[in-house]
Amino acid sequence: MKLVKLIANLGYGSRKDVQWMFRAGRITDAGGGVLYADDKVEHANIRLDGEPLDPPAGMVLMLHKPLGVTCSRKDGGRVVYDLLPPRYRMRDPALSTVGRLDRDTSGLLLITDDGALLHRIISPRSHVPKVYEVTLANDLRGDEAAAFASGTLMLESETTPLLPAELDVLEPRKARLTLHEGRYHQVRRMFAAVGNHVEALHRVSVGGLGLGELPAGEWRMLGEGDVASIFGGG
């Protein structure tokens, strides 16, 4: 791939913008030597204003999604892409969220431009568990864990029962729920099915990857080991 297209695809500007960067001498190699648009250089050896380029296609991010932010690209309020560097919106291929967390749900959200990886994570065949911490409006009765684990629980307006899920009670109104599938507003609808209401919902892990101490609104780049841990490796 030509350097102009490579750098434009990373979101640093249009091809015309990048051509001007070359003319201004802003694009160099790691040693500070000025590069030209037709040079052949390894991605890792390219610098823009002295800084390494963002990773090529295949980038994976973990974001601690705060409350009040949506996963949509088009929304009247704040969206998760507002929490990333502005140039990330211009990447080609585009970044997408791996599944969604609604506006009133916080926690671990994966974002990637790797379509194959995205579909692998969300595919039911991958059996990637997702763990949520739930705060409820009413005390747990004590029979919810059995209902969720039964494999027979039906959600309103659906005709296929849920896969078994694990519920760990933390406090009378707090619990940790592990899901092995992803249906629309599943956690909230599960507790509604047993006569309760979710007041707060927070996702703490996807597969073997945990949110850790990452502050709300912050993100970090994932390495190969992090990605492997999603599927139980690493």
C-alpha angles and dihedrals in degrees: 000000000000115000094241092056092042094055094041090051089056088062100251092128144300119307088259090053091050092049088057089050089057092048090050092052093241094130114074142153123259090272093054097257113147114250128212128215094253096048119117109226135157114255092240091055097056122100130190112200086344095304127112116252122255114265117282124249110315095060116154124193133188115211128189095222112211125212118274095036123107132211093227123109090217116047136132091235136041119317130197091253089065087068093060130071108286093240090063088073089062099052119125115238088040125238116249134184117251097237118323143273114206124237092266095049124084133191144061116013124172121213125188146155091215104102095187092053092047092055092044092056096048096040113111088222091066092061092212107172121217121205124208134185111218132197113198136204093227137032116272112256096215100246097080096091092056092047093050093046095048098084088222102086112123125204120219114275093011129109102198120074120236122260113253113281130191122236122194115189113222100171134350089276101023130074144160116234126194117201129192097194137035121234128165110289086341101166094048092046093048093056091043087055090059094045102263137108129227112230098175132015128189129175113218104176147011112205108317093336115102130194092233117177096331106140121237111274093021129110140191137199115252123226128210092271092053092051092047090053090061087068095040099270134102 
